[in-house]
Amino acid sequence: MKNAAQTPIGLALLRIVPSAFMLFAHGLPKFQKLIAGDFEFPDPLGIGASPSLFLTVIGEFIAPILIIIGYKTRIATLPAAATMFVAAFVVHGADPFDKKELALLYLTFFIVIAMLGPGKYSLDKK
């Protein structure tokens, strides 16, 4: 028989661990770059370096914080997933699979979180 606590704990881990990895490994350095006024950044969508950096900070720093605490979780997965979609299919589109693998993994995590919701251990709990 399944333990009643397994699913909520599993959802919490699914939500928190990849988001924390995204936040600290990718989002925080870009956020620090932004607040330092260094707007040099790739422009994969042709909207300019500064807007690209700003949108990436939303997807890799702000959204993961919201996902970790479980606030507006399904909405917060949208910019995170969109950022990973652009990373995988635009920035690394022509690269071999191993270069886009991490972005695809993050994209998958964020899609699954959007589908399953934040779970019991979140501010959005239902």
Contacts in CASP RR format, 6 or more apart in sequence:
PFRMAT RR
TARGET T0000
AUTHOR 0000-0000-0000
METHOD contacts of the structure
MODEL  1
MKNAAQTPIGLALLRIVPSAFMLFAHGLPKFQKLIAGDFEFPDPLGIGAS
PSLFLTVIGEFIAPILIIIGYKTRIATLPAAATMFVAAFVVHGADPFDKK
ELALLYLTFFIVIAMLGPGKYSLDKK
8 119 0 8 1.000
8 120 0 8 1.000
8 121 0 8 1.000
9 121 0 8 1.000
11 116 0 8 1.000
11 117 0 8 1.000
11 118 0 8 1.000
11 119 0 8 1.000
11 120 0 8 1.000
11 121 0 8 1.000
12 119 0 8 1.000
12 120 0 8 1.000
12 121 0 8 1.000
12 122 0 8 1.000
14 109 0 8 1.000
14 112 0 8 1.000
14 113 0 8 1.000
14 116 0 8 1.000
15 67 0 8 1.000
15 68 0 8 1.000
15 70 0 8 1.000
15 73 0 8 1.000
15 113 0 8 1.000
15 117 0 8 1.000
15 118 0 8 1.000
15 119 0 8 1.000
15 122 0 8 1.000
16 67 0 8 1.000
16 68 0 8 1.000
18 105 0 8 1.000
18 106 0 8 1.000
18 109 0 8 1.000
18 110 0 8 1.000
19 64 0 8 1.000
19 65 0 8 1.000
19 67 0 8 1.000
19 68 0 8 1.000
19 80 0 8 1.000
19 109 0 8 1.000
20 64 0 8 1.000
20 68 0 8 1.000
22 60 0 8 1.000
22 64 0 8 1.000
22 80 0 8 1.000
22 106 0 8 1.000
23 60 0 8 1.000
23 61 0 8 1.000
23 64 0 8 1.000
23 65 0 8 1.000
23 68 0 8 1.000
26 60 0 8 1.000
27 56 0 8 1.000
27 57 0 8 1.000
27 59 0 8 1.000
27 60 0 8 1.000
27 61 0 8 1.000
27 64 0 8 1.000
28 61 0 8 1.000
30 41 0 8 1.000
30 53 0 8 1.000
30 56 0 8 1.000
30 57 0 8 1.000
30 60 0 8 1.000
30 61 0 8 1.000
31 57 0 8 1.000
31 61 0 8 1.000
33 41 0 8 1.000
33 53 0 8 1.000
34 53 0 8 1.000
34 54 0 8 1.000
34 57 0 8 1.000
39 49 0 8 1.000
39 50 0 8 1.000
39 53 0 8 1.000
40 49 0 8 1.000
41 49 0 8 1.000
41 50 0 8 1.000
41 52 0 8 1.000
41 53 0 8 1.000
41 56 0 8 1.000
42 49 0 8 1.000
42 52 0 8 1.000
42 91 0 8 1.000
43 49 0 8 1.000
43 52 0 8 1.000
44 52 0 8 1.000
44 86 0 8 1.000
44 90 0 8 1.000
44 91 0 8 1.000
45 52 0 8 1.000
45 86 0 8 1.000
45 90 0 8 1.000
46 52 0 8 1.000
47 55 0 8 1.000
55 79 0 8 1.000
55 83 0 8 1.000
56 83 0 8 1.000
58 79 0 8 1.000
58 83 0 8 1.000
59 79 0 8 1.000
59 80 0 8 1.000
59 82 0 8 1.000
59 83 0 8 1.000
60 80 0 8 1.000
60 83 0 8 1.000
62 76 0 8 1.000
62 79 0 8 1.000
63 76 0 8 1.000
63 77 0 8 1.000
63 78 0 8 1.000
63 79 0 8 1.000
63 80 0 8 1.000
63 83 0 8 1.000
64 76 0 8 1.000
64 80 0 8 1.000
66 72 0 8 1.000
66 73 0 8 1.000
66 76 0 8 1.000
67 73 0 8 1.000
67 76 0 8 1.000
67 77 0 8 1.000
67 80 0 8 1.000
67 110 0 8 1.000
67 113 0 8 1.000
67 118 0 8 1.000
69 122 0 8 1.000
69 123 0 8 1.000
70 76 0 8 1.000
70 118 0 8 1.000
70 122 0 8 1.000
70 123 0 8 1.000
70 124 0 8 1.000
71 122 0 8 1.000
71 123 0 8 1.000
71 124 0 8 1.000
72 124 0 8 1.000
73 113 0 8 1.000
73 114 0 8 1.000
73 117 0 8 1.000
73 118 0 8 1.000
73 122 0 8 1.000
73 124 0 8 1.000
74 113 0 8 1.000
74 114 0 8 1.000
74 117 0 8 1.000
74 118 0 8 1.000
74 124 0 8 1.000
77 110 0 8 1.000
77 111 0 8 1.000
77 113 0 8 1.000
77 114 0 8 1.000
78 114 0 8 1.000
80 106 0 8 1.000
80 110 0 8 1.000
81 107 0 8 1.000
81 110 0 8 1.000
81 111 0 8 1.000
81 114 0 8 1.000
84 103 0 8 1.000
84 104 0 8 1.000
84 106 0 8 1.000
84 107 0 8 1.000
84 110 0 8 1.000
85 103 0 8 1.000
85 107 0 8 1.000
87 100 0 8 1.000
87 103 0 8 1.000
88 100 0 8 1.000
88 103 0 8 1.000
88 104 0 8 1.000
88 107 0 8 1.000
89 100 0 8 1.000
91 103 0 8 1.000
92 99 0 8 1.000
92 100 0 8 1.000
92 103 0 8 1.000
93 100 0 8 1.000
117 124 0 8 1.000
118 124 0 8 1.000
118 125 0 8 1.000
119 125 0 8 1.000
119 126 0 8 1.000
END
